[in-house]
Amino acid sequence: MINDNEILDSPIAKYAGIPPLFMLSMLGLIVFLCLLVGLGLVEGYGYLKEMDLTDSLTSLSSESVTSTRDFIRTNLLINHLTTFVIPGIVFSYFFYKNKWARFLRISEYPKLYNLLLGSILILAAFPLAQFAFWVNMKIPMPSFLIEMEEGTAEMVKNLLLVDQPHELWFNLFVIAVIPAIGEEFIFRGILQKKLVEQMKNPHVAIWLAALIFSAIHMQFQGFLSRMLLGGILGYLYYWTGNLWVPIFAHLVNNAVQIVGQYFYQKGMIDINMDDAIVDVNWPMTLIAFIVVIVLSYVMIKINKQEHIPPESNIENMNT
């Protein structure tokens, strides 16, 4: 017997029974096509502004003018929208039509306590991310990868510079808000859910989705720390059944780092958010581990009576 959740999670009739891996391949095709559209939009925007993105990225430095940084930020916005947000919506609507928001688990308001606990949990895990980064740094890597990532880090640092009041808000929108929405649509709302449907093991699916999430970023010195972040976001979705919870936690994680870097630039704090992940504070790491375990237990308990994870019924979908 199929309950209401299974009906809402099922594709429209003509797509019923399609294997989840085939649906994921369709997601890849949709992302590719939207990416091509995005590249066209980037070229068109550059033409209108009479600026070249490659040249702007190459010449970006601490001395760059605000218009150059805003040009790059706008291109990042186009990229995020056409790589994650729009493909996620297109995929969901294509297979689920008017149930697309229900499929993504964004049709219902999240519980306030879940938003709060999820945000605290993701921030409490920061020392664990430091530890993962430290471990990652011990893994030998080709020099060209290290140089490439150092160049990327320098570019991001220069992009986060704020000379005009609007730049902080632009950074938050482009680097925190939109990526949080788009990446959670793709990696948790679609990929993780379909992997659970295919593998019947939510824990394997969560960490596999987290691995792919980290690999997509192509920053291998931070691979383990980003995978840890992806795993936590995956469990927030699995425990609560509401995609707004990992979206909000993802947003908070990114926003704290952006605002922290802004405060450091303005001399308001002495801690550089970029340097803070180099050394491991062992007592803080142990405390963070305990706090994360306790918060995870609390979230599981308070959601257990109110929510049956959306993936738990997928095994019977389309039967």
BALUM-514570 format. One record per residue (C-alpha): residue in three letters; x, y, z. Coordinates in steps of 0.1 Angstrom, whole numbers, padded with zeros to 4 digits, always signed. Layout:
ALAXYZ
...
END
This chain:
MET+0000+0000+0000
ILE+0013+0035-0009
ASN+0009+0063+0016
ASP+0005+0100+0008
ASN+0042+0107+0010
GLU+0050+0080-0015
ILE+0024+0095-0039
LEU+0039+0129-0035
ASP+0074+0116-0040
SER+0065+0096-0072
PRO+0073+0110-0106
ILE+0043+0116-0129
ALA+0028+0085-0144
LYS+0047+0084-0177
TYR+0080+0084-0158
ALA+0070+0060-0131
GLY+0095+0031-0128
ILE+0125+0049-0143
PRO+0156+0038-0125
PRO+0171+0064-0102
LEU+0205+0062-0118
PHE+0190+0070-0152
MET+0172+0100-0136
LEU+0206+0112-0123
SER+0221+0109-0158
MET+0192+0131-0169
LEU+0202+0155-0142
GLY+0237+0156-0156
LEU+0224+0163-0190
ILE+0202+0191-0177
VAL+0231+0206-0158
PHE+0253+0205-0190
LEU+0227+0222-0211
CYS+0220+0249-0185
LEU+0258+0253-0182
LEU+0260+0260-0219
VAL+0233+0286-0216
GLY+0252+0301-0186
LEU+0284+0304-0207
GLY+0264+0322-0234
LEU+0250+0346-0208
VAL+0285+0352-0194
GLU+0298+0361-0229
GLY+0268+0383-0235
TYR+0272+0401-0202
GLY+0309+0407-0209
TYR+0300+0421-0243
LEU+0275+0445-0228
LYS+0300+0456-0201
GLU+0329+0457-0226
MET+0349+0435-0202
ASP+0365+0401-0205
LEU+0360+0376-0176
THR+0393+0358-0181
ASP+0412+0391-0182
SER+0394+0403-0151
LEU+0402+0371-0132
THR+0439+0372-0142
SER+0443+0409-0133
LEU+0423+0406-0100
SER+0443+0419-0071
SER+0440+0439-0039
GLU+0443+0470-0061
SER+0415+0462-0084
VAL+0386+0486-0086
THR+0351+0479-0074
SER+0337+0476-0109
THR+0360+0447-0116
ARG+0350+0428-0085
ASP+0313+0434-0092
PHE+0318+0422-0128
ILE+0333+0389-0115
ARG+0306+0386-0088
THR+0279+0390-0114
ASN+0294+0362-0135
LEU+0296+0340-0104
LEU+0259+0347-0099
ILE+0251+0336-0134
ASN+0273+0305-0130
HIS+0256+0294-0098
LEU+0221+0300-0111
THR+0227+0281-0144
THR+0248+0253-0128
PHE+0227+0245-0097
VAL+0195+0265-0090
ILE+0179+0264-0125
PRO+0189+0227-0132
GLY+0175+0216-0099
ILE+0142+0233-0106
VAL+0141+0221-0142
PHE+0148+0185-0132
SER+0122+0185-0105
TYR+0095+0200-0126
PHE+0103+0178-0156
PHE+0098+0146-0136
TYR+0073+0158-0109
LYS+0055+0187-0125
ASN+0033+0204-0099
LYS+0048+0183-0072
TRP+0083+0196-0078
ALA+0086+0217-0046
ARG+0072+0188-0026
PHE+0098+0165-0041
LEU+0126+0189-0031
ARG+0111+0192+0004
ILE+0108+0230+0001
SER+0070+0233+0001
GLU+0067+0234+0039
TYR+0081+0259+0064
PRO+0110+0245+0085
LYS+0107+0242+0122
LEU+0125+0272+0139
TYR+0143+0249+0163
ASN+0157+0229+0134
LEU+0170+0260+0117
LEU+0186+0271+0150
LEU+0201+0237+0159
GLY+0213+0230+0124
SER+0231+0264+0123
ILE+0247+0258+0157
LEU+0257+0223+0147
ILE+0274+0234+0115
LEU+0293+0262+0133
ALA+0302+0238+0162
ALA+0318+0215+0136
PHE+0342+0242+0124
PRO+0371+0228+0146
LEU+0364+0194+0131
ALA+0367+0209+0096
GLN+0400+0224+0108
PHE+0412+0189+0118
ALA+0400+0174+0084
PHE+0419+0202+0066
TRP+0450+0194+0087
VAL+0448+0158+0077
ASN+0443+0167+0041
MET+0474+0189+0042
LYS+0494+0158+0052
ILE+0485+0140+0020
PRO+0511+0146-0008
MET+0498+0164-0038
PRO+0513+0174-0071
SER+0529+0209-0071
PHE+0506+0221-0099
LEU+0475+0213-0079
ILE+0489+0232-0049
GLU+0498+0262-0070
MET+0464+0261-0087
GLU+0446+0261-0053
GLU+0469+0289-0039
GLY+0459+0310-0069
THR+0423+0303-0064
ALA+0426+0312-0027
GLU+0443+0344-0036
MET+0415+0352-0061
VAL+0388+0346-0035
LYS+0406+0367-0010
ASN+0407+0396-0034
LEU+0371+0391-0044
LEU+0360+0394-0008
LEU+0377+0428-0004
VAL+0351+0455+0004
ASP+0356+0491-0005
GLN+0319+0501-0011
PRO+0290+0494+0013
HIS+0271+0473-0013
GLU+0300+0449-0017
LEU+0295+0430+0015
TRP+0258+0424+0007
PHE+0268+0414-0029
ASN+0293+0389-0015
LEU+0267+0374+0009
PHE+0242+0370-0019
VAL+0266+0356-0045
ILE+0288+0334-0022
ALA+0264+0325+0006
VAL+0227+0327-0003
ILE+0226+0315-0040
PRO+0252+0286-0036
ALA+0234+0274-0004
ILE+0201+0272-0023
GLY+0215+0258-0056
GLU+0240+0233-0041
GLU+0214+0219-0017
PHE+0188+0215-0045
ILE+0213+0194-0064
PHE+0233+0175-0039
ARG+0208+0169-0011
GLY+0174+0175-0026
ILE+0181+0153-0057
LEU+0214+0134-0057
GLN+0212+0122-0021
LYS+0175+0113-0024
LYS+0181+0093-0056
LEU+0212+0076-0042
VAL+0191+0064-0012
GLU+0165+0052-0035
GLN+0191+0032-0055
MET+0213+0020-0026
LYS+0186+0015+0001
ASN+0212+0027+0026
PRO+0209+0064+0037
HIS+0243+0066+0054
VAL+0262+0054+0024
ALA+0241+0077+0002
ILE+0247+0107+0024
TRP+0285+0102+0024
LEU+0287+0094-0013
ALA+0267+0126-0021
ALA+0291+0145+0002
LEU+0321+0130-0016
ILE+0307+0142-0050
PHE+0298+0175-0035
SER+0334+0180-0024
ALA+0349+0167-0056
ILE+0328+0191-0077
HIS+0345+0221-0061
MET+0379+0210-0074
GLN+0397+0222-0043
PHE+0416+0191-0031
GLN+0435+0206-0002
GLY+0401+0212+0014
PHE+0385+0180+0001
LEU+0380+0162+0035
SER+0368+0193+0053
ARG+0342+0201+0025
MET+0332+0164+0025
LEU+0326+0166+0063
LEU+0305+0197+0057
GLY+0285+0179+0030
GLY+0280+0149+0053
ILE+0266+0171+0081
LEU+0243+0189+0056
GLY+0231+0155+0044
TYR+0222+0144+0079
LEU+0204+0176+0086
TYR+0182+0169+0056
TYR+0178+0132+0065
TRP+0168+0139+0101
THR+0144+0168+0094
GLY+0130+0159+0060
ASN+0130+0196+0051
LEU+0156+0210+0026
TRP+0154+0245+0041
VAL+0173+0233+0071
PRO+0205+0223+0053
ILE+0201+0253+0030
PHE+0200+0277+0060
ALA+0229+0259+0077
HIS+0249+0261+0045
LEU+0241+0298+0042
VAL+0252+0304+0078
ASN+0284+0285+0073
ASN+0294+0306+0042
ALA+0281+0339+0056
VAL+0301+0336+0089
GLN+0333+0332+0069
ILE+0325+0361+0046
VAL+0315+0384+0075
GLY+0345+0372+0095
GLN+0369+0381+0066
TYR+0352+0415+0063
PHE+0357+0422+0100
TYR+0394+0412+0097
GLN+0399+0434+0067
LYS+0385+0464+0086
GLY+0406+0456+0116
MET+0376+0448+0138
ILE+0390+0413+0148
ASP+0425+0399+0149
ILE+0416+0364+0136
ASN+0421+0359+0099
MET+0394+0334+0087
ASP+0418+0321+0061
ASP+0446+0314+0085
ALA+0424+0299+0112
ILE+0422+0265+0094
VAL+0460+0259+0093
ASP+0466+0248+0128
VAL+0446+0222+0149
ASN+0435+0232+0183
TRP+0432+0197+0199
PRO+0412+0206+0230
MET+0387+0226+0209
THR+0385+0197+0184
LEU+0376+0173+0212
ILE+0350+0197+0226
ALA+0336+0203+0191
PHE+0333+0165+0185
ILE+0313+0162+0218
VAL+0291+0191+0210
VAL+0283+0178+0175
ILE+0274+0144+0189
VAL+0251+0159+0215
LEU+0234+0183+0190
SER+0230+0154+0165
TYR+0214+0133+0192
VAL+0190+0161+0202
MET+0180+0167+0166
ILE+0173+0130+0160
LYS+0152+0128+0191
ILE+0131+0159+0186
ASN+0124+0150+0149
LYS+0118+0113+0155
GLN+0082+0117+0164
GLU+0074+0143+0139
HIS+0092+0131+0108
ILE+0096+0099+0089
PRO+0127+0106+0066
PRO+0115+0111+0031
GLU+0139+0085+0018
SER+0125+0058+0041
ASN+0095+0053+0019
ILE+0112+0054-0015
GLU+0119+0017-0014
ASN+0082+0011-0021
MET+0078+0039-0046
ASN+0061+0031-0079
THR+0049-0003-0066
END
